[in-house]
Amino acid sequence: MLEPLRLRDFRLLWAGMAVSMAGDGVYLVAVAFQAYALDNDPSALALVGVAWTGALVVFLMIGGVVSDRLPRRRILIGADVVRGLALLAIGSLSVGGVLELWMLVGLAAVYGAGEACFGPAFSALIPTLVPADQLIGANAIEHALRPVAAQVVGPAAGGAIVAAAGPGTGFLIDAGTFAVSIACLAAMRVREPRPEPGPGVLREIAAGFAYVRSQTWLWATLIGAGLSILVFWGPEEVLVPFVVKNQMGGDAADFGLVVAVAGLGGATGSVVMGRRGLPRRPVNFVYWAIGLGELPLALYALATRTWHLMALGFVVAFCFSTGMVVWSTMMQTRVPRELLGRVVSLDWFLSIGLVPVSMALTAPVSSAIGIDATFVLAGLLGSAVLLGMLAFVPGLYERREPRA
């Protein structure tokens, strides 16, 4: 599993990423408590989430085309610059006491646009740095380091920082972590193949769509993930910090611990998959892992202490992480290299395209039926969508090969 770390460029990529993702963990706590400080209502954080994910979705397809046209390392540096500046602006306005909700919303959209360019380029760069037989290990490292940094170290530190110095300081610290990431990216020596000139943005996007449509395992999974996320994402991201703050009497440090324990679950799942290797029927595995992983969200309705949320979050993240390690490896080994950036952007676009809608619907739905009922509905429906597609979409379920 750790063999990819022997490669210099891969080590540099992940050294910078680990630092910036830890900063993003600080951001996760800071943005929640900043939004609720400006307007103590779920709709405030939902609005910020809609702006961030909305910009992410809008710019994803362009990010995919760019990542197949230009050197991906340069794209990563540019995206880090954009996101770092957005966070620097938020932090400065917050520390100065002049930040308003509309400013936070606008700068969150800028951050989302930068992330839309970073994600496809990052995923498409990995196969250039790592041999094919080490990709499962590289993806396991990614999905282990990501939750440890962004959900364990970052939120735990973020909770303490926000509680002691306020959310503005948290934003400024996150901005500084992007400078570290940029320095690591600049030190890489990777030589990327020069891409062939494309026929035009629209035709290149169409080529990506055409490939996805030709692969049942791709189009069905992306549609299923999008519908599942529609009902799952908003309640998880918007209502949990609200419950911690307003129903359990917790503060930023308590919420940080909830996120941190979930991060440990994700890291544990990634390590397990890295040691186990690719399953014989990977499509089935992805559906069962993520489908069953959404069920514990329904049990959030029974939680009365923050440790209840920690335990449930650990299970959710463990299941999601095992599925995502396998999914990332499938993408990098089955999709042609020249299409990978666009297909990754389509993956993000179709699977999280409904995230802004989920964020926007969470506040009115929870106001209408209650927070507990929203958790139950989200957990059950999210799981049913994925497992139902696995059962009923022709050609999706992988049957056991007969013995010779």
QUIFEN-V235238 format. One record per residue. N is the residue number from 1. RES is the residue in three letters. PHI is phi in degrees with one decimal (none if undefined). Layout:
n = {N/N}
res = {RES/RES}
phi = {PHI/PHI}
This chain:
n = {1/2/3/4/5/6/7/8/9/10/11/12/13/14/15/16/17/18/19/20/21/22/23/24/25/26/27/28/29/30/31/32/33/34/35/36/37/38/39/40/41/42/43/44/45/46/47/48/49/50/51/52/53/54/55/56/57/58/59/60/61/62/63/64/65/66/67/68/69/70/71/72/73/74/75/76/77/78/79/80/81/82/83/84/85/86/87/88/89/90/91/92/93/94/95/96/97/98/99/100/101/102/103/104/105/106/107/108/109/110/111/112/113/114/115/116/117/118/119/120/121/122/123/124/125/126/127/128/129/130/131/132/133/134/135/136/137/138/139/140/141/142/143/144/145/146/147/148/149/150/151/152/153/154/155/156/157/158/159/160/161/162/163/164/165/166/167/168/169/170/171/172/173/174/175/176/177/178/179/180/181/182/183/184/185/186/187/188/189/190/191/192/193/194/195/196/197/198/199/200/201/202/203/204/205/206/207/208/209/210/211/212/213/214/215/216/217/218/219/220/221/222/223/224/225/226/227/228/229/230/231/232/233/234/235/236/237/238/239/240/241/242/243/244/245/246/247/248/249/250/251/252/253/254/255/256/257/258/259/260/261/262/263/264/265/266/267/268/269/270/271/272/273/274/275/276/277/278/279/280/281/282/283/284/285/286/287/288/289/290/291/292/293/294/295/296/297/298/299/300/301/302/303/304/305/306/307/308/309/310/311/312/313/314/315/316/317/318/319/320/321/322/323/324/325/326/327/328/329/330/331/332/333/334/335/336/337/338/339/340/341/342/343/344/345/346/347/348/349/350/351/352/353/354/355/356/357/358/359/360/361/362/363/364/365/366/367/368/369/370/371/372/373/374/375/376/377/378/379/380/381/382/383/384/385/386/387/388/389/390/391/392/393/394/395/396/397/398/399/400/401/402/403/404}
res = {MET/LEU/GLU/PRO/LEU/ARG/LEU/ARG/ASP/PHE/ARG/LEU/LEU/TRP/ALA/GLY/MET/ALA/VAL/SER/MET/ALA/GLY/ASP/GLY/VAL/TYR/LEU/VAL/ALA/VAL/ALA/PHE/GLN/ALA/TYR/ALA/LEU/ASP/ASN/ASP/PRO/SER/ALA/LEU/ALA/LEU/VAL/GLY/VAL/ALA/TRP/THR/GLY/ALA/LEU/VAL/VAL/PHE/LEU/MET/ILE/GLY/GLY/VAL/VAL/SER/ASP/ARG/LEU/PRO/ARG/ARG/ARG/ILE/LEU/ILE/GLY/ALA/ASP/VAL/VAL/ARG/GLY/LEU/ALA/LEU/LEU/ALA/ILE/GLY/SER/LEU/SER/VAL/GLY/GLY/VAL/LEU/GLU/LEU/TRP/MET/LEU/VAL/GLY/LEU/ALA/ALA/VAL/TYR/GLY/ALA/GLY/GLU/ALA/CYS/PHE/GLY/PRO/ALA/PHE/SER/ALA/LEU/ILE/PRO/THR/LEU/VAL/PRO/ALA/ASP/GLN/LEU/ILE/GLY/ALA/ASN/ALA/ILE/GLU/HIS/ALA/LEU/ARG/PRO/VAL/ALA/ALA/GLN/VAL/VAL/GLY/PRO/ALA/ALA/GLY/GLY/ALA/ILE/VAL/ALA/ALA/ALA/GLY/PRO/GLY/THR/GLY/PHE/LEU/ILE/ASP/ALA/GLY/THR/PHE/ALA/VAL/SER/ILE/ALA/CYS/LEU/ALA/ALA/MET/ARG/VAL/ARG/GLU/PRO/ARG/PRO/GLU/PRO/GLY/PRO/GLY/VAL/LEU/ARG/GLU/ILE/ALA/ALA/GLY/PHE/ALA/TYR/VAL/ARG/SER/GLN/THR/TRP/LEU/TRP/ALA/THR/LEU/ILE/GLY/ALA/GLY/LEU/SER/ILE/LEU/VAL/PHE/TRP/GLY/PRO/GLU/GLU/VAL/LEU/VAL/PRO/PHE/VAL/VAL/LYS/ASN/GLN/MET/GLY/GLY/ASP/ALA/ALA/ASP/PHE/GLY/LEU/VAL/VAL/ALA/VAL/ALA/GLY/LEU/GLY/GLY/ALA/THR/GLY/SER/VAL/VAL/MET/GLY/ARG/ARG/GLY/LEU/PRO/ARG/ARG/PRO/VAL/ASN/PHE/VAL/TYR/TRP/ALA/ILE/GLY/LEU/GLY/GLU/LEU/PRO/LEU/ALA/LEU/TYR/ALA/LEU/ALA/THR/ARG/THR/TRP/HIS/LEU/MET/ALA/LEU/GLY/PHE/VAL/VAL/ALA/PHE/CYS/PHE/SER/THR/GLY/MET/VAL/VAL/TRP/SER/THR/MET/MET/GLN/THR/ARG/VAL/PRO/ARG/GLU/LEU/LEU/GLY/ARG/VAL/VAL/SER/LEU/ASP/TRP/PHE/LEU/SER/ILE/GLY/LEU/VAL/PRO/VAL/SER/MET/ALA/LEU/THR/ALA/PRO/VAL/SER/SER/ALA/ILE/GLY/ILE/ASP/ALA/THR/PHE/VAL/LEU/ALA/GLY/LEU/LEU/GLY/SER/ALA/VAL/LEU/LEU/GLY/MET/LEU/ALA/PHE/VAL/PRO/GLY/LEU/TYR/GLU/ARG/ARG/GLU/PRO/ARG/ALA}
phi = {none/-91.5/-57.0/-58.8/-71.1/-75.6/-87.0/-57.4/-64.5/-66.0/-61.8/-64.5/-56.7/-82.4/-64.0/-64.5/-65.4/-61.7/-67.0/-67.9/-71.1/-62.5/-63.3/-65.8/-65.3/-62.2/-58.4/-56.7/-75.0/-61.7/-69.1/-65.0/-78.8/-68.8/-63.5/-73.1/-72.1/-79.5/-159.3/-77.8/-149.6/-54.7/-65.3/-67.0/-66.8/-61.0/-63.8/-62.7/-63.1/-63.4/-63.7/-63.4/-70.9/-63.2/-64.6/-59.2/-66.7/-60.6/-95.1/-63.1/-64.4/-63.9/-60.2/-66.4/-63.7/-60.4/-70.0/-94.4/-107.7/-116.2/-57.2/-69.5/-63.4/-66.3/-62.9/-61.2/-63.2/-61.3/-65.0/-65.1/-61.6/-61.4/-68.7/-63.2/-66.7/-61.8/-68.9/-61.4/-66.5/-61.5/-62.8/-64.1/-65.5/-68.9/-62.4/-75.6/75.4/-115.5/-69.0/-119.4/-60.6/-66.0/-67.8/-60.7/-63.0/-64.0/-72.0/-64.3/-65.9/-61.5/-58.8/-62.5/-63.1/-64.1/-66.2/-62.2/-83.7/-72.1/-57.6/-62.2/-64.9/-63.3/-63.9/-74.5/-77.3/-54.0/-63.7/-74.5/-93.4/-125.1/-60.7/-57.4/-74.3/-109.2/-66.6/-62.8/-68.8/-63.3/-70.7/-65.2/-62.0/-57.0/-77.4/-89.5/-67.8/-57.7/-68.0/-62.2/-74.8/-84.2/-121.9/-110.0/-63.9/-60.6/-64.1/-62.3/-67.5/-62.8/-61.1/-68.2/-66.2/-65.5/-65.0/-88.8/-123.6/96.1/-65.6/-57.5/-62.6/-61.3/-62.0/-65.6/-65.1/-61.3/-58.9/-64.8/-67.2/-70.8/-64.2/-65.0/-60.8/-62.0/-62.8/-66.0/-63.0/-65.1/-83.1/-68.8/-113.9/-57.5/-107.9/-89.6/-62.7/-72.5/-69.6/-70.9/-57.7/-86.0/-78.0/134.4/-58.3/-64.1/-68.1/-68.5/-62.4/-62.1/-64.3/-64.1/-60.6/-60.8/-65.6/-60.8/-62.9/-80.3/-118.3/-59.0/-62.1/-84.1/-65.5/-67.3/-67.2/-67.7/-66.1/-61.7/-64.3/-61.7/-67.6/-65.6/-65.4/-53.7/-94.2/-96.7/-62.9/-57.5/-58.0/-65.9/-84.3/-93.4/-84.5/-62.0/-63.0/-65.5/-64.3/-58.9/-76.7/-102.0/-103.5/-106.4/67.9/-87.0/-120.7/-61.6/-65.7/-64.1/-63.7/-59.2/-68.6/-59.9/-67.0/-64.2/-66.0/-61.2/-61.0/-62.9/-62.6/-64.3/-65.0/-62.8/-61.4/-66.6/-63.0/-58.6/-70.2/-63.0/-80.8/-79.0/90.6/-69.9/-63.3/-68.8/-122.7/-64.3/-62.6/-58.2/-60.6/-58.5/-64.9/-68.9/-63.5/-78.4/-60.8/-71.4/-67.2/-83.9/-60.2/-59.8/-60.0/-63.4/-78.0/-58.2/-63.7/-92.1/-70.5/-123.0/-132.3/-64.0/-68.7/-62.9/-64.8/-62.2/-63.3/-66.7/-63.0/-59.2/-65.3/-57.2/-66.7/-58.5/-65.4/-60.2/-66.5/-60.9/-65.8/-73.0/-61.1/-66.4/-63.0/-61.1/-67.2/-60.2/-60.6/-75.8/-102.7/-101.6/-88.8/-55.3/-56.6/-72.4/-106.9/-62.0/-59.9/-68.9/-68.1/-63.0/-65.0/-66.5/-56.4/-62.3/-61.7/-77.4/-83.4/-117.2/-60.8/-95.4/-58.7/-58.0/-66.3/-60.2/-61.0/-67.5/-80.7/-59.5/-62.9/-66.1/-67.2/-66.9/-70.0/-79.9/-113.1/98.6/-65.8/-63.5/-63.9/-65.2/-60.3/-62.4/-61.8/-64.6/-63.7/-71.1/-67.7/-58.9/-68.5/-63.3/-60.7/-68.3/-68.2/-66.5/-66.0/-59.2/-78.9/-116.2/-81.1/-61.1/82.8/-85.5/-68.6/-89.4/-83.0/-66.5/-69.3/-66.3/-71.3/-71.8}
